């Protein structure tokens, strides 16, 4: 099984849409479907996705228009364009609009899965950290939800595991509260979200820092956010 990434499939052909949905759900992804460009626009306006599979030839609003509009509006969600057009100029045009990859019909489901995994790893390095890794002096098991230090096991929550995983993927870099909230909570930061991030960091420090009053692993960068120092 894969991780908990949620994918939006924008495809007007029900047979292709259904096959992609079943295949991706089997591999552990969450899936939402849209059969036309207008439905896709409404969905993206309402919630956050980890990746969008976007067919170019859509009713209501074309895939080209959607991609261009989303990128102009600042949407950073990775987009894999899907189309029956195989000409080089369409591929170049799609990438210039802001697509992260391009798949031409007909495609195999295994190829699509490989493309999705590659884009997610490239866009969000936390996914490349893996399920078990070293975090300072801790051994982390994201799937089992615990960390160990000197043979002592410390249980963590799924949210705390996500926070640790994101920090581990970006050592020595300042991580803003906004970035952490978008990547771990999958939502846009609000005032309440800011307090939520700080509360979770405080609880996590109490679990994993040797001295939570003098944190060494997750350090506060005043006015900017937090930084993981290996």
N, C-alpha and C positions, 0 to 999 in steps of 0.2 A: 504494500500500500504506500501511496505518496503522502505528502503532508496535507494540511487543511486549506490549501489555496482554493479560492473560489473563482470560477471562470464564467464569463458571459459569452455564450455562443450566439452570434448574430448571423442567421442563415435562413433564407426564405424557402429552401427546399426541405420539407419535413423529413424525408428519408435520411438525408445527410445529417440534419440536426439531431434526429433521434439516435442515429448510430454514434455520433460524437458524444452525445449525452451519456448513453449507456456505457460506452468505453471509458470515458473519463471518470464517471462515478465508480466504476469497477476499480479504477486505480486510485481511489481515495479523494478525488477532487469534488468540491461542491460545484454545482452547475446551475446556472440560470439561463433561460432561453429567450430569444427575441426573434420574431419572424419577419420584421421589417425595420427600417431605419428609425421611424418615429418611436416605436416601442423601445428600441435600444437607447435612444436619446433620453426617454423618460426614466428608464432604469438607471442609467449612469448619473442622471441628475439626482436620483433619490438615494443611491447607496454607492459603496466603494467595492470594486472588484480587484482581484490580483492580476488578472489578465483578460484581454478581450480577443476572441476569435472573430474577425470581421470580414464577412463576404463583401466584395466590392459591388456586385450587381444586386441591389436591394430595391424593393418598392418604397414609396414615400420619400425617403432620404437615402441617397446612395452612400456606399461605404467610403468613397473618396471624400464626400462632403462631411460625413461624420468625423472621420479621422482628422481632416483639416480643421474643422470647428473645435474639436476637443483639444487639439494641440494649441490652437490659438488661445483657448480659454485656460491653458495651463495644466490640463490633465496629463499626469505622468504615468498613468496605468499603461503597462506594456501592451502593444497591439500586434497581433499576427494577422496579416491580411490573407484572405482566402479567395481565389477566383479561378474561373476557367480560362482566363487569358494567360497565355504563356509567353507572350512577347517580352523582350528585354525592356522595352520602353515602359510597359505597365509596372514592371518590378521596380525600375528606377523611380518612377513617379510615386509609387506607394511608399518607398523608403524616404523620398524627399518630403512627403507629407508628414512623416513622423512615425511610420510603422517601424517596429523593431525586427520583424522578419516577414517572410513572404512564402506562402505555400500555394502551389498550383494544382488545381483539380485535373485529373483524379489523383488523390493522394492515399497512401496507406495510413491506417490508424496508428500503427507503430511509428511511422515517420512523424506524424503530428505530435504524438506523445513526446518523442525525442526533442522536437522543436520547442514544445512548451517547457519542458524541463530545462533546456539550455537557456531560454529567455529568462525564466524565473531565477535561475542561478546568476545570470549576468546582471539582472536588474536588482535583485535583492540578495547580496552575498550571504546573508544569514542562512539562506537555504542550503548553501554549500558547506556550512560548518559541520553539518551532520547531526546525528542523534546523540553521539557521545563525543566529548571533547574536553580539553583542559582549559580551565578558567582560573588563571592565577595559580593558587595552590590547591584548587579544587578539581575533582573529576566530576563532570556533569553528565547525567543521563537524562536527556530531554523526554524520551518516551516513558521511562519509568518514574519520572518526576522526583528525582532526588540528586543530591550532590554528596560527595564524600571528601573528608579531609582527615588524613592520618587514621584511616580505618573507621572513622565515625560517619554515620549516614545522617543526612539532614534532608527532610522532605520539603519539597517546594511545590507551589501551585503551577498549573499550566501557564497562567499569565506570567508568573515569575520566570518560568523556563523560557518563555518567549523573549522576555527582557534580557535575560542572560545571553541567549543565543544571538540577539541583535548586537549587543555590546561585543560579544566574542568575535563577530564578523568585522568589527570596526575598531580594533585596538588603537589606543592613543588618539582617537579622533573625538572631538566634542560632538555629542549627540543632543540635539535640542529636544525639548519636551514635545514639540510639534511632530518631529520626525518619529520619535518613539511611539507616540500615540497613533500616528498613521500606520506605522509598520506592525505594531503589536495589537492594538485595539481595532485596527482597520476602520477608523473613523476620523473625521476632521476635528481638530482640537478646539475645545471650548474652555471657558473659565473653569467649569466643573471638571473638564478633562485634565486641565493643568493640575488641579488639586489631586485628582485621581492618580496621575503619574507620580507626583511627589509622595503620596501616601504609599504607593506600591514600592517605590525605591526605598523608603524608610523601613518598611516591613521586610524587604529583601535584605537590606543591610543588617537588620537585627538577626537574620537567619545565617548569613554567610560571612559577614565580616568578623574578624577576631575581636575587634573593638568597634562597635557601630558608631561610637562617638568620635572616632578617628578613622574613618573608612579609608582603606588602601586600594581596594579593587575598583569600586565605583565612586569616583570623586566628583564633588560638586564644582562646576565652573560658574562662578557667580555671574548672573545676567545672561548666561548662554545655555546652560543645561548640565549635562553630566559627561564624564569621560571614564572609560575603562582603562586602567593601567595594569598591564600584565605583571 
